[in-house]
Amino acid sequence: MRLTLGGEAKKAAAEQAALNFFPPEADAEVYSCLRVSARYMTATARIRLGRKTSSGMARAASDSGSGDYCVKESIYRAAVPLLGGVPPWGSLTGIRPAKLALNMLDGGLSMRGADRELGERYHVTPERRALALECAQAAARARPAPGTREIALYVGIPFCPTRCAYCSFVSRDVGRSGALIGPFLSLLLREIALAGETVRALNLRPAALYIGGGTPTALSADDLRRVMAALWAAFPLGDCAEITVEAGRPDTFTREKIAVLRQNRVNRISVNPQTMRDDVLRAIGRPHSVSQSRAAFSLARRAGFETINADLIAGLPGDGEKGFARSVDALIKLKPENVTIHTLALKKGAAFWEEAAARPDGAEVGRMLGCAAKALRGAGYAPYYLYRQKFMSGGFENVGWTLPGHANRYNLFMMEELGTVLAMGGGGVTKCVLPGGRIQRLANCKFPLEYIQSYDKIENNLRAFSKLMTGENE
């Protein structure tokens, strides 16, 4: 995909819109131009896709501040005739449609008014409008009460037992990078102690703790015990109602590790089969079996976890509509309290980036998601958060589903930006939600080796966090 700009069109807005419809490798040429006069701003777009060409235009008052919107709208209007149908999320380019819907409701629109705005201004399809509004209502229920000083905590442990073929996350497999675990944990424990001092000094209250990665349970039981002990020593976790560990790979489950987690009051755990088909597991490079996923569920249940989350991915190579439906049904029978249905999103860091022929097309992925939603609703689940990513098959979304009373507050804090998240560890990104809805991010180093060498950066980030939370940067 090649992008050319004219007039006053901003690259960021045009690029976001173009990549919403055409991946970087597409044979597409996109021209975007914005002209501003005394009365109007007018955006025009021209797109060539293969041998076909299409144009679009959008206009608004010059004093409306709608330049970026006009640019995106004109590209949308030019793209739709070439795509053969309306994209599910219309012209929306952001990753948080439910946050947009919540902002509309907070701004005084009724549910019907917000639905109309999503449809008329952004061309979102009726099904996705309903999904965004349902998740917006779940976010509204989970917002911290004024004056509670609630935050969420995140700990990133970027190690996995092996790397899955679809994965583009920053993580290292323990077989090749095991020597980094010791130095990584040494610095992580120091960061946890410093972060705890900061949280206590600011009188903040952790409402949710999420330990992710990577796969934290790729660590040994002794290493998990050290991390959990450090967290309990550093933070006031006595009233923290939700402690989650991402134990996504069933082949990392052992009774000893699970016992360590339960002894440290972890009450939510993720068991992520991604598919309940052994042939698809082999195709995506996950060296565990469906029977191991079932065994992990059984072990977690016997250990007494209050909430189990399970992930499935729609659009995996070798899968199809019927096979995915069987995976959904098999997962529902295990009765996890949370189910996350992901849409495959491939980036260049993934091993099978170029294997497009082996993957279901966007239309089939849409049917997969539709069947999953119907089955989950029929089993008593409701959607409570969603987010989008670049290069998702069919332009769809990831959706978290929950049984009543089990919505994960950390996910809502992070995805819908309801409150501040203090992040530690490799790849952690602290997100300060400040007065007026302003967001300030402070990022740790991503790769384990870089993180190990980043003590000064960690100290600087925590000082900046303290200033932001006390308003010293205002």
Secondary structure as UniProt FT lines:
FT   STRAND          2..7
FT   HELIX           11..21
FT   TURN            24..25
FT   STRAND          28..36
FT   STRAND          40..49
FT   TURN            50..51
FT   STRAND          52..61
FT   HELIX           62..64
FT   HELIX           67..83
FT   TURN            88..91
FT   HELIX           97..106
FT   TURN            107..108
FT   HELIX           111..120
FT   TURN            121..122
FT   HELIX           126..142
FT   TURN            146..147
FT   STRAND          150..157
FT   STRAND          159..160
FT   TURN            165..166
FT   STRAND          172..173
FT   HELIX           174..177
FT   HELIX           178..180
FT   HELIX           181..201
FT   TURN            202..203
FT   STRAND          205..213
FT   HELIX           216..218
FT   HELIX           221..234
FT   TURN            238..239
FT   STRAND          242..246
FT   HELIX           250..252
FT   HELIX           255..263
FT   TURN            264..265
FT   STRAND          268..270
FT   HELIX           278..283
FT   TURN            284..285
FT   HELIX           290..303
FT   STRAND          307..314
FT   TURN            317..318
FT   HELIX           321..333
FT   STRAND          338..343
FT   TURN            348..349
FT   TURN            351..354
FT   HELIX           356..358
FT   HELIX           362..378
FT   TURN            379..380
FT   STRAND          382..387
FT   TURN            390..391
FT   HELIX           393..395
FT   STRAND          398..402
FT   TURN            404..405
FT   HELIX           409..416
FT   STRAND          421..425
FT   TURN            426..427
FT   STRAND          429..433
FT   HELIX           435..437
FT   STRAND          439..443
FT   HELIX           448..452
FT   HELIX           455..470
FT   TURN            471..473
//
